[in-house]
């Protein structure tokens, strides 16, 4: 779902990885930018 939103918005950020249920009510998404820059 997040990758589709990024694509629709033509965002320079992509979803690299999703860590589901790190805690019972918490998921983490790891984002990547253009040119290999990364953000979390």
C-alpha positions as CSV (number, residue, x, y, z in Angstrom):
1,X,0.0,0.0,0.0
2,X,2.8,2.5,0.9
3,X,4.8,1.7,-2.2
4,X,1.7,2.4,-4.3
5,X,1.1,5.7,-2.6
6,X,4.8,6.7,-3.2
7,X,4.5,5.8,-6.9
8,X,1.2,7.6,-7.3
9,X,2.7,10.8,-5.8
10,X,5.8,10.3,-7.9
11,X,7.8,10.6,-4.7
12,X,11.6,10.3,-4.8
13,X,11.3,8.0,-1.8
14,X,10.7,4.3,-2.0
15,X,9.8,1.6,0.5
16,X,12.8,-0.7,1.1
17,X,11.5,-2.9,3.8
18,X,8.5,-3.3,6.2
19,X,9.0,-4.9,9.6
20,X,5.6,-6.0,10.7
21,X,4.6,-6.2,14.3
22,X,7.9,-5.2,15.9
23,X,5.6,-4.7,18.9
24,X,2.0,-5.8,19.1
25,X,0.8,-2.4,17.8
26,X,3.9,-1.2,15.9
27,X,5.2,-1.7,12.4
28,X,8.3,-0.1,11.0
29,X,8.9,1.0,7.4
30,X,12.4,1.6,6.1
31,X,12.5,4.1,3.3
32,X,15.1,4.7,0.6
33,X,15.8,7.8,-1.4
34,X,17.0,8.6,-4.9
35,X,20.7,7.8,-5.4
36,X,20.9,5.2,-2.6
37,X,20.3,7.6,0.3
38,X,18.3,6.0,3.1
39,X,15.9,7.2,5.8
40,X,14.0,5.2,8.5
